[in-house]
Amino acid sequence: MNSFVLAYAGGIVGAVLMDITETLAARAGLTSGVSVALVGRWALGLPRGQWAHADIARSPARPGEVRTGWAFHFLVGGGGVALLYAALLQATGWTLPAHRLWGGVAFGAATSLLPWLLLLPAFGWGWFGRRGPRGSNALLASTISHLPYGLGVGAVMALGGRV
């Protein structure tokens, strides 16, 4: 099967694993402060030219932001980002399933850079989310949630590569 199709599907699986991990982490008191509604609010502002917010939590709510947030999370953040992993595998020539699985976990760790350096600053929370909501720890929470994301990507790539 095409590695880009596998990566996209793996990104969706990884996004589900990420959500489960974030839910468990939040129950233990660890949160990034990011919600699906805020992701949707941000995504809905992009076509209007609003890339950044002073503090997205204080920006007005937008109709459909929760639905948009879920769609963006799974289709762009999950599947779309995973296409980079397929491109990396293709560029390096890694074909063994074990390389794909453990490489996926490393890829997941590397994707922590996306919220740290892109999403959280655009939310108005600064690099690494240092000005995020009180009680949040975006640096640790995003790292912990991105590892199972990478595991999902790598597992689907490894299993699909055997077919």
C-alpha positions as CSV (number, residue, x, y, z in Angstrom):
1,M,0.0,0.0,0.0
2,N,1.2,3.5,-0.7
3,S,3.2,4.9,2.2
4,F,1.5,8.3,2.1
5,V,-1.9,6.7,2.4
6,L,-0.6,4.6,5.3
7,A,0.9,7.7,7.0
8,Y,-2.3,9.6,6.7
9,A,-4.3,6.8,8.2
10,G,-1.6,6.4,10.9
11,G,-1.9,10.1,11.6
12,I,-5.6,9.7,12.3
13,V,-5.0,6.7,14.5
14,G,-2.2,8.7,16.2
15,A,-4.6,11.6,16.8
16,V,-7.0,9.3,18.6
17,L,-4.2,8.0,20.7
18,M,-3.1,11.5,21.4
19,D,-6.7,12.4,22.6
20,I,-6.8,9.4,24.9
21,T,-3.5,10.4,26.4
22,E,-4.5,14.0,26.8
23,T,-7.7,12.9,28.6
24,L,-5.8,10.7,31.0
25,A,-3.1,13.4,31.6
26,A,-5.8,16.0,32.3
27,R,-7.3,13.6,34.9
28,A,-3.9,13.5,36.5
29,G,-3.7,17.3,36.5
30,L,-1.5,17.8,33.5
31,T,-2.9,20.0,30.7
32,S,-1.6,22.1,27.9
33,G,-4.5,24.5,28.1
34,V,-5.4,23.9,24.5
35,S,-9.0,22.8,23.7
36,V,-10.6,21.7,20.5
37,A,-12.7,24.9,20.5
38,L,-9.6,27.0,20.6
39,V,-8.0,25.1,17.8
40,G,-11.2,25.6,15.8
41,R,-11.3,29.3,16.6
42,W,-7.7,29.7,15.4
43,A,-8.4,27.6,12.2
44,L,-11.5,29.7,11.4
45,G,-9.4,32.9,11.6
46,L,-6.7,31.7,9.2
47,P,-8.8,32.2,6.0
48,R,-9.6,35.7,7.3
49,G,-5.9,36.5,7.6
50,Q,-5.9,36.2,11.4
51,W,-2.8,34.2,12.1
52,A,-2.1,35.2,15.7
53,H,-4.1,36.3,18.7
54,A,-3.1,38.4,21.8
55,D,-4.8,35.6,23.8
56,I,-7.1,33.3,21.9
57,A,-9.1,32.5,25.0
58,R,-10.2,36.1,25.1
59,S,-11.0,36.2,21.3
60,P,-14.7,36.0,20.5
61,A,-16.1,32.5,20.0
62,R,-16.9,31.6,16.4
63,P,-19.9,29.6,15.2
64,G,-18.8,26.0,14.4
65,E,-15.4,26.3,16.2
66,V,-15.7,22.9,17.9
67,R,-16.6,21.1,14.7
68,T,-13.8,22.9,12.9
69,G,-11.4,22.2,15.7
70,W,-12.1,18.4,15.5
71,A,-11.8,18.4,11.7
72,F,-8.5,20.4,11.8
73,H,-7.1,18.2,14.6
74,F,-7.7,15.0,12.7
75,L,-7.4,15.9,9.0
76,V,-4.6,18.5,9.2
77,G,-2.9,18.0,12.5
78,G,-3.2,14.2,12.5
79,G,-3.2,12.9,9.0
80,G,-1.6,15.9,7.2
81,V,1.4,16.2,9.5
82,A,2.0,12.4,9.2
83,L,2.7,12.9,5.5
84,L,6.0,14.4,6.6
85,Y,6.9,11.0,8.1
86,A,6.2,9.2,4.9
87,A,8.3,11.7,3.0
88,L,11.1,11.2,5.6
89,L,10.9,7.4,5.2
90,Q,11.0,7.8,1.4
91,A,14.0,10.1,1.6
92,T,16.0,7.9,4.0
93,G,15.0,4.6,2.3
94,W,13.9,3.0,5.6
95,T,11.9,0.0,4.8
96,L,12.0,-2.3,7.8
97,P,8.9,-2.4,10.0
98,A,11.0,-1.9,13.2
99,H,12.5,1.3,11.7
100,R,9.0,2.6,10.9
101,L,7.6,1.9,14.4
102,W,10.5,3.4,16.4
103,G,11.0,6.1,13.9
104,G,7.3,6.9,14.3
105,V,7.8,7.4,18.0
106,A,10.8,9.7,17.4
107,F,8.7,11.5,14.8
108,G,6.0,12.0,17.3
109,A,8.5,13.5,19.8
110,A,9.7,15.8,17.0
111,T,6.1,16.9,16.3
112,S,6.1,18.5,19.7
113,L,7.8,21.4,18.0
114,L,4.6,22.3,16.2
115,P,2.6,23.4,19.2
116,W,5.7,24.8,21.0
117,L,6.8,27.0,18.1
118,L,3.7,27.5,16.0
119,L,0.3,26.9,17.6
120,L,1.0,28.2,21.1
121,P,2.7,31.5,19.9
122,A,-0.2,32.0,17.5
123,F,-2.6,31.6,20.5
124,G,-0.8,34.4,22.1
125,W,0.8,32.2,24.7
126,G,4.4,32.6,23.7
127,W,7.0,30.0,22.7
128,F,6.5,26.7,24.5
129,G,3.2,28.1,25.9
130,R,5.0,29.9,28.8
131,R,2.2,32.5,29.0
132,G,-0.6,29.9,28.7
133,P,-3.5,29.5,31.0
134,R,-2.8,29.3,34.7
135,G,-2.0,25.8,35.8
136,S,-1.2,24.5,32.4
137,N,2.1,23.0,31.4
138,A,2.1,23.0,27.6
139,L,5.7,21.9,27.3
140,L,5.3,18.7,29.2
141,A,1.7,18.0,28.2
142,S,2.4,18.3,24.4
143,T,5.4,16.1,24.6
144,I,3.5,13.4,26.4
145,S,0.6,13.5,24.0
146,H,2.8,13.6,20.9
147,L,4.6,10.3,21.7
148,P,1.5,8.1,21.3
149,Y,0.7,10.2,18.1
150,G,4.0,9.0,16.7
151,L,3.4,5.5,17.9
152,G,0.1,5.4,16.0
153,V,1.8,6.7,12.8
154,G,4.7,4.3,13.1
155,A,2.5,1.3,14.0
156,V,0.2,1.8,11.0
157,M,3.2,2.3,8.7
158,A,4.9,-0.8,10.1
159,L,1.8,-3.0,9.9
160,G,0.8,-1.7,6.4
161,G,4.3,-2.2,5.1
162,R,4.0,-5.9,5.8
163,V,0.9,-6.3,3.6
